[in-house]
Amino acid sequence: MPSKSPQSDPRTLLDALRTGTPLSDLPSDAVQRARSLAAEPSSAPPADVESLPEPLALALLEGSVLAGRPTLAEALAGSRNKALAKAAKKALYRLRSRGVEVAEPARPSASEPSRPIPTGPEPLPALLTSIDGTGERVVEIARPLRGGGVEAAQFLYSDELGVTRIQVTELSRGEYRRVVKEATRPGPDAAVEIPHVEALERLAAAVGLNLRTRTAFPQGLDTVLRHLGVQPRDVPVELPPPEPEDERLAHEAHKLHEEPELRGWLPPMAELERLAFKIDELESSPLALTPAQRNEELIQATHVQAHAFFASQETRRLYAHRLWEMALHLERLGKEQPSRVARAEARRLAHGPTEPPSRFAERLYEKALLVTMAERTAPSPRQRGEAQATSRAAQQEQTREPETERRSPGGIILP
């Protein structure tokens, strides 16, 4: 089978530049200039990189990303070469996902001459909800249509399975802007606007997870991916190692559950059932304990279960990535301190140490204990049955509401 040309992959081409591999398909003078920049691409003058043939420029841009340096990508994001500018914006998203601080695009001052108004439709913002306790969230991407309307596609995706549901609606631009305004209204379910490029990258990663986990595509996903020009991309995000301040910040990790965006987080259903069984055991114990002693016993058992669940490296890594994503969401909402705490806890969960135990994990299970105990406070089976009947009636009433009024876990309307 013939080998793949290094030009088709920036990282392979970067390695070829650094190792002196012949690149006969590219101009020799350009290759020579690129080789001189490949050792430290993050320090390369942006104008020199932009003047290179596109494959070589993309290879140097990839090198700056691997080095964790945003300077080159920040400069090339404003390139007149559309492909290079698009790649630079993707690079900035990748760097930001790894926790690298990226400068916001500079806004021209009032004294600067206004730039010519670009032709074509104005780019529409994408929407992203917060991530819930099961790892699900919604991203909404708008695509301009001929005639002035837009095709708004909503994707419900999970960090364990990929895209699981999709809804596509045609709207006018005014209607879509009203959707954006409503979805970003302050509140516990508020979505945030994100760049179109980032939304496409997130969708590509989610679809890549579909392929890795062999989760079937929802009906219509293939068509929408083709319209958006999205290819599956399965590249796991590696979280950076802990920082000196993380231990101090992680002591406040239990307070994250007080944020409206995390109040609904609970352990998986299997863990809730296991906790309920343990509570039954303790409450039926023949030991004569005071109410205070019984409560202490329940809390201790809850913490033991939390420590056992988070002893798994897979579990720690899963919740680390959820907290990392939540940190970015909180930052975009202007919640700087909770964002810093979430990132600190994410780094500690991903890389250790395991002692002292995670206060975030303990509080997660304390919430589960409160929920389980609250379900047992019905004074009688009759009242419990009445409460269940009322709940069923409410659910049936919801199913009779128009389809357009059902909402995703993050707040965006879904079918």
RAUR-V634220 format. One record per residue. N is the residue number from 1. PSI is psi in radians with two decimals (none if undefined). OMEGA is omega in whole degrees, -180 to 180 (NA if undefined). D_FIRST is the distance of its C-alpha to the first C-alpha in Angstrom with 2 decimals. Layout:
# RAUR-V634220
N | PSI | OMEGA | D_FIRST
N | PSI | OMEGA | D_FIRST
This chain:
# RAUR-V634220
1 | 2.24 | -178 | 0.00
2 | 2.54 | -180 | 3.85
3 | 2.68 | -179 | 6.48
4 | 2.38 | 179 | 9.17
5 | 2.35 | 180 | 12.30
6 | -0.36 | -180 | 15.17
7 | -0.43 | -176 | 17.47
8 | -0.19 | -179 | 16.33
9 | 2.03 | -177 | 17.58
10 | -0.66 | -178 | 21.06
11 | -0.70 | 178 | 20.83
12 | -0.71 | 179 | 17.75
13 | -0.65 | 177 | 19.55
14 | -0.77 | 178 | 22.74
15 | -0.68 | 180 | 21.32
16 | -0.67 | 178 | 20.14
17 | -0.70 | -175 | 23.68
18 | -0.51 | -177 | 25.30
19 | -0.07 | 179 | 23.45
20 | 0.28 | 178 | 23.79
21 | 2.31 | 179 | 20.12
22 | 2.43 | 179 | 20.28
23 | 1.31 | -173 | 19.86
24 | -0.32 | -178 | 20.35
25 | -0.12 | -178 | 19.74
26 | 2.68 | 179 | 22.87
27 | 2.29 | -174 | 26.47
28 | -0.66 | -179 | 27.29
29 | -0.67 | 178 | 30.65
30 | -0.70 | 178 | 29.31
31 | -0.72 | -180 | 26.68
32 | -0.75 | 178 | 29.60
33 | -0.71 | 180 | 31.74
34 | -0.67 | 179 | 29.10
35 | -0.62 | -180 | 28.58
36 | -0.35 | -180 | 32.35
37 | -0.24 | -171 | 32.31
38 | -0.45 | -179 | 29.26
39 | -0.71 | 179 | 31.27
40 | 1.23 | -176 | 33.67
41 | -0.47 | -179 | 32.31
42 | -0.30 | 179 | 34.97
43 | 0.02 | -177 | 37.60
44 | 2.42 | 176 | 36.13
45 | 2.22 | -178 | 38.55
46 | -0.65 | -179 | 37.38
47 | -0.65 | 179 | 38.36
48 | -0.69 | 179 | 36.16
49 | -0.75 | -178 | 33.13
50 | -0.46 | -178 | 33.95
51 | -0.18 | -179 | 34.15
52 | 2.77 | 171 | 30.55
53 | 2.55 | -172 | 27.69
54 | -0.79 | -180 | 26.67
55 | -0.69 | -180 | 23.29
56 | -0.69 | 178 | 25.25
57 | -0.73 | 179 | 28.14
58 | -0.60 | 178 | 26.07
59 | -0.75 | 178 | 24.56
60 | -0.64 | 176 | 28.15
61 | -0.72 | 178 | 29.33
62 | -0.67 | 178 | 26.78
63 | -0.66 | 179 | 28.15
64 | -0.59 | 177 | 31.65
65 | -0.77 | 180 | 30.78
66 | -0.54 | 178 | 29.30
67 | -0.12 | 180 | 32.55
68 | 0.47 | -178 | 34.60
69 | 2.15 | -175 | 36.44
70 | -0.12 | -170 | 37.25
71 | -0.86 | -177 | 38.96
72 | -0.77 | -180 | 36.15
73 | -0.68 | 179 | 35.09
74 | -0.70 | -179 | 38.77
75 | -0.73 | -176 | 39.22
76 | -0.22 | 178 | 36.12
77 | -0.37 | 178 | 36.96
78 | 0.28 | -178 | 39.54
79 | 2.60 | 175 | 37.34
80 | -0.33 | 174 | 37.83
81 | 1.87 | -173 | 34.07
82 | -0.71 | -179 | 33.55
83 | -0.71 | 180 | 29.87
84 | -0.70 | 178 | 30.78
85 | -0.71 | 179 | 33.88
86 | -0.75 | 178 | 32.04
87 | -0.65 | 180 | 29.50
88 | -0.68 | 178 | 32.53
89 | -0.66 | 175 | 34.31
90 | -0.68 | 179 | 31.38
91 | -0.70 | 178 | 31.38
92 | -0.67 | 177 | 35.12
93 | -0.75 | 179 | 34.69
94 | -0.73 | 180 | 32.17
95 | -0.75 | -180 | 34.64
96 | -0.61 | 178 | 37.57
97 | -0.47 | 178 | 35.87
98 | 0.04 | 177 | 35.68
99 | 0.13 | 178 | 39.40
100 | 2.32 | 179 | 39.28
101 | 2.23 | -177 | 42.27
102 | 2.30 | -179 | 41.37
103 | 2.46 | 176 | 44.05
104 | 2.59 | 179 | 45.08
105 | 2.39 | -179 | 44.72
106 | 2.38 | 178 | 47.85
107 | 2.32 | -179 | 50.33
108 | 2.49 | 179 | 52.21
109 | 2.93 | -177 | 55.92
110 | -0.46 | -178 | 58.64
111 | -0.30 | -180 | 59.46
112 | 2.50 | 178 | 56.00
113 | 2.47 | -180 | 55.68
114 | 2.50 | 179 | 53.91
115 | 2.73 | 177 | 50.50
116 | 2.46 | 180 | 50.02
117 | 2.15 | -178 | 49.35
118 | 2.57 | 176 | 45.71
119 | 2.80 | -180 | 45.26
120 | 2.93 | -177 | 43.61
121 | 2.55 | 177 | 44.26
122 | 2.34 | -180 | 44.92
123 | 2.42 | 179 | 42.15
124 | 2.49 | -180 | 43.20
125 | 2.68 | 172 | 43.16
126 | 2.83 | -179 | 41.14
127 | 2.53 | 178 | 42.88
128 | 2.23 | 177 | 42.03
129 | 2.97 | 173 | 44.27
130 | 2.85 | 179 | 44.92
131 | 2.37 | -178 | 42.97
132 | -3.12 | -174 | 45.02
133 | -0.22 | 177 | 45.48
134 | 0.05 | 179 | 42.74
135 | 0.26 | -180 | 40.11
136 | 2.62 | 174 | 40.35
137 | 3.03 | -178 | 40.96
138 | 2.36 | 170 | 40.71
139 | 2.35 | 179 | 39.11
140 | 2.24 | -176 | 40.30
141 | 2.29 | -179 | 38.54
142 | 2.40 | 179 | 40.23
143 | 2.16 | 180 | 38.58
144 | 2.50 | 177 | 40.86
145 | 2.73 | 174 | 41.45
146 | 2.37 | -178 | 42.82
147 | -0.12 | 174 | 46.55
148 | -0.20 | 179 | 46.97
149 | -3.09 | 177 | 46.14
150 | 2.65 | 172 | 43.42
151 | 1.96 | -179 | 41.12
152 | 2.04 | -179 | 41.62
153 | 2.18 | 178 | 39.01
154 | 2.26 | -178 | 39.95
155 | 2.09 | 171 | 37.38
156 | 2.08 | -178 | 38.65
157 | 2.71 | -175 | 36.08
158 | 2.59 | 178 | 36.21
159 | 0.03 | 176 | 34.86
160 | -0.43 | -175 | 33.98
161 | -0.48 | -173 | 32.55
162 | -2.65 | -178 | 31.68
163 | 2.21 | -178 | 33.16
164 | -0.38 | 178 | 35.63
165 | 2.68 | 180 | 37.81
166 | 2.48 | 173 | 37.85
167 | 2.31 | -179 | 40.66
168 | 2.28 | -179 | 40.53
169 | 2.46 | 174 | 43.79
170 | 2.25 | -177 | 44.81
171 | 2.82 | 169 | 47.51
172 | 2.86 | 179 | 49.35
173 | -0.66 | 179 | 48.81
174 | -0.73 | 178 | 52.26
175 | -0.71 | -179 | 51.58
176 | -0.69 | 179 | 48.38
177 | -0.58 | 176 | 50.27
178 | -0.65 | 176 | 52.90
179 | -0.77 | 180 | 50.24
180 | -0.78 | -179 | 49.06
181 | -0.74 | -179 | 52.67
182 | -0.76 | -177 | 53.44
183 | -0.51 | -178 | 50.34
184 | 0.14 | 177 | 50.98
185 | 2.36 | -177 | 54.68
186 | 2.40 | -180 | 55.70
187 | 2.98 | -176 | 55.70
188 | -0.41 | -179 | 53.87
189 | 0.29 | -175 | 51.25
190 | 2.32 | 171 | 50.78
191 | 2.98 | 177 | 47.35
192 | 2.64 | 173 | 46.33
193 | 2.42 | 177 | 44.91
194 | 2.74 | 178 | 41.52
195 | 2.58 | -180 | 39.56
196 | -0.72 | -179 | 37.38
197 | -0.74 | 179 | 34.32
198 | -0.70 | 180 | 34.99
199 | -0.72 | 179 | 35.41
200 | -0.68 | 178 | 32.00
201 | -0.73 | 179 | 30.44
202 | -0.72 | 179 | 32.37
203 | -0.74 | 179 | 31.30
204 | -0.73 | 179 | 27.59
205 | -0.68 | 179 | 28.07
206 | -0.74 | 180 | 30.11
207 | -0.62 | 174 | 27.56
208 | -0.62 | 177 | 24.88
209 | -0.63 | 174 | 27.37
210 | -0.81 | -177 | 27.64
211 | -0.71 | -178 | 23.98
212 | -0.68 | -178 | 24.27
213 | 0.00 | -179 | 27.50
214 | 0.68 | 175 | 26.58
215 | 2.20 | -177 | 29.70
216 | 2.48 | 175 | 29.98
217 | 2.39 | 171 | 30.22
218 | 2.67 | -179 | 33.83
219 | 2.31 | 178 | 34.47
220 | -0.16 | -177 | 33.87
221 | -0.73 | 180 | 31.66
222 | -0.79 | -178 | 28.59
223 | -0.78 | -179 | 30.83
224 | -0.68 | 178 | 32.39
225 | -0.69 | 179 | 29.14
226 | -0.72 | 179 | 28.05
227 | -0.65 | -178 | 31.48
228 | -0.18 | -179 | 31.32
229 | 0.60 | -177 | 27.79
230 | 2.29 | 174 | 26.88
231 | 2.44 | 179 | 23.43
232 | 2.46 | -178 | 23.41
233 | 1.90 | -176 | 23.32
234 | 1.50 | 180 | 23.75
235 | 1.71 | -179 | 24.98
236 | 2.46 | 178 | 28.01
237 | 2.20 | 177 | 30.95
238 | 2.13 | -179 | 32.18
239 | 2.53 | 179 | 35.95
240 | 2.80 | -179 | 37.65
241 | 2.86 | 180 | 39.82
242 | 2.64 | 178 | 43.54
243 | 2.83 | -176 | 45.99
244 | -0.62 | -176 | 49.53
245 | -0.14 | -172 | 51.27
246 | -0.69 | -178 | 49.19
247 | -0.75 | 180 | 51.50
248 | -0.77 | -179 | 54.52
249 | -0.64 | -177 | 52.89
250 | -0.36 | 176 | 51.48
251 | -0.34 | 179 | 55.09
252 | 0.14 | -173 | 55.50
253 | -0.48 | 179 | 52.39
254 | -0.45 | -179 | 54.62
255 | -0.27 | 178 | 56.12
256 | -0.52 | -180 | 52.85
257 | -0.19 | 176 | 53.85
258 | -0.27 | 177 | 56.85
259 | 2.37 | -178 | 54.67
260 | -0.56 | -178 | 54.74
261 | -0.29 | -178 | 50.95
262 | -0.02 | -176 | 50.70
263 | -0.49 | -179 | 53.85
264 | -0.04 | -180 | 52.01
265 | 2.27 | 176 | 49.49
266 | 2.84 | 175 | 50.03
267 | 2.91 | 177 | 48.18
268 | 2.79 | -176 | 46.05
269 | -0.69 | -180 | 48.08
270 | -0.63 | 178 | 47.59
271 | -0.63 | 177 | 49.10
272 | -0.71 | 178 | 51.99
273 | -0.68 | 179 | 52.75
274 | -0.67 | 179 | 52.70
275 | -0.71 | 178 | 55.05
276 | -0.69 | 178 | 57.39
277 | -0.70 | 180 | 57.59
278 | -0.67 | 177 | 58.47
279 | -0.72 | 177 | 61.16
280 | -0.75 | -180 | 62.64
281 | -0.82 | -176 | 62.82
282 | -0.67 | -178 | 64.59
283 | -0.42 | 179 | 67.00
284 | 0.09 | -180 | 68.06
285 | 2.46 | -180 | 68.62
286 | -0.12 | -179 | 72.24
287 | 2.37 | 179 | 72.50
288 | 1.77 | -178 | 75.27
289 | 2.61 | 174 | 73.70
290 | 2.83 | 177 | 74.99
291 | -0.68 | 179 | 72.99
292 | -0.72 | 179 | 71.90
293 | -0.67 | 179 | 70.74
294 | -0.74 | 179 | 68.88
295 | -0.73 | 179 | 67.11
296 | -0.67 | 179 | 66.14
297 | -0.71 | 179 | 64.78
298 | -0.76 | -180 | 62.68
299 | -0.72 | -180 | 61.26
300 | -0.76 | 179 | 60.47
301 | -0.65 | 178 | 58.67
302 | -0.75 | 179 | 56.72
303 | -0.68 | 178 | 55.60
304 | -0.75 | 179 | 54.61
305 | -0.67 | 178 | 52.34
306 | -0.77 | -180 | 50.86
307 | -0.68 | -180 | 50.14
308 | -0.71 | -179 | 48.50
309 | -0.71 | -178 | 46.24
310 | 0.09 | 174 | 45.18
311 | -0.42 | 180 | 44.66
312 | 2.27 | 179 | 41.13
313 | -0.60 | 179 | 38.58
314 | -0.75 | 179 | 36.65
315 | -0.77 | -180 | 39.89
316 | -0.72 | -180 | 40.76
317 | -0.70 | -179 | 37.40
318 | -0.85 | -179 | 37.70
319 | -0.48 | 175 | 41.23
320 | -0.77 | 180 | 40.42
321 | -0.61 | 177 | 37.93
322 | -0.74 | 179 | 40.49
323 | -0.61 | 178 | 43.15
324 | -0.76 | 178 | 40.94
325 | -0.70 | 179 | 40.41
326 | -0.61 | 178 | 44.13
327 | -0.76 | 179 | 45.02
328 | -0.68 | 179 | 43.33
329 | -0.78 | 179 | 45.11
330 | -0.68 | 178 | 48.43
331 | -0.73 | -180 | 47.96
332 | -0.39 | 176 | 47.46
333 | -0.04 | 180 | 50.64
334 | 0.23 | -179 | 52.51
335 | 1.43 | -170 | 52.95
336 | -0.85 | -177 | 52.26
337 | -0.86 | 176 | 53.71
338 | -0.60 | 178 | 52.11
339 | -0.76 | 179 | 48.79
340 | -0.72 | 179 | 49.20
341 | -0.74 | -179 | 50.21
342 | -0.72 | 179 | 47.24
343 | -0.70 | 179 | 44.81
344 | -0.80 | 179 | 46.64
345 | -0.65 | 179 | 46.55
346 | -0.79 | 180 | 42.84
347 | -0.69 | 180 | 42.03
348 | -0.69 | 178 | 44.27
349 | -0.67 | -176 | 42.78
350 | -0.62 | -172 | 39.21
351 | -0.06 | -177 | 39.97
352 | -3.13 | 0 | 43.37
353 | 2.90 | 179 | 46.04
354 | -0.14 | 177 | 47.13
355 | 2.41 | -5 | 50.80
356 | 2.81 | -179 | 52.96
357 | 2.67 | -179 | 51.73
358 | 2.11 | 176 | 50.41
359 | -0.45 | 175 | 53.34
360 | -0.81 | -180 | 50.99
361 | -0.75 | -179 | 49.93
362 | -0.74 | 180 | 53.55
363 | -0.58 | 176 | 54.77
364 | -0.74 | -179 | 52.06
365 | -0.52 | 174 | 53.54
366 | -0.69 | 176 | 57.10
367 | -0.71 | 179 | 56.48
368 | -0.67 | 177 | 55.24
369 | -0.77 | 180 | 58.46
370 | -0.73 | 179 | 60.59
371 | -0.77 | -179 | 58.88
372 | -0.74 | 180 | 59.30
373 | -0.62 | -180 | 62.93
374 | -0.58 | -180 | 63.69
375 | -0.26 | -178 | 62.57
376 | 0.10 | -174 | 65.19
377 | 0.00 | 178 | 68.13
378 | 2.21 | -175 | 69.14
379 | -0.48 | -176 | 72.82
380 | 2.76 | 176 | 72.62
381 | -0.58 | -179 | 70.28
382 | -0.83 | -180 | 71.99
383 | -0.62 | 177 | 71.18
384 | -0.72 | 178 | 67.62
385 | -0.67 | 178 | 67.33
386 | -0.68 | 179 | 68.84
387 | -0.70 | 179 | 66.34
388 | -0.69 | 179 | 63.46
389 | -0.71 | 177 | 64.98
390 | -0.70 | 179 | 65.30
391 | -0.74 | 179 | 61.67
392 | -0.70 | 180 | 60.54
393 | -0.69 | 179 | 62.75
394 | -0.71 | 178 | 61.25
395 | -0.72 | 178 | 57.71
396 | -0.63 | 178 | 58.77
397 | -0.67 | 179 | 60.34
398 | -0.65 | -179 | 57.11
399 | -0.32 | 179 | 55.21
400 | -0.13 | 179 | 57.73
401 | 2.74 | 179 | 57.04
402 | 2.58 | -178 | 54.94
403 | -0.55 | -176 | 51.19
404 | -0.14 | -177 | 51.07
405 | -0.01 | 178 | 53.17
406 | 2.48 | -174 | 50.85
407 | 2.67 | 177 | 49.26
408 | 2.98 | 177 | 46.22
409 | -0.49 | -179 | 46.75
410 | -0.13 | 175 | 46.63
411 | -0.25 | 179 | 49.05
412 | 2.51 | -177 | 47.07
413 | 2.37 | 178 | 47.90
414 | 2.83 | 178 | 45.47
415 | none | NA | 45.78
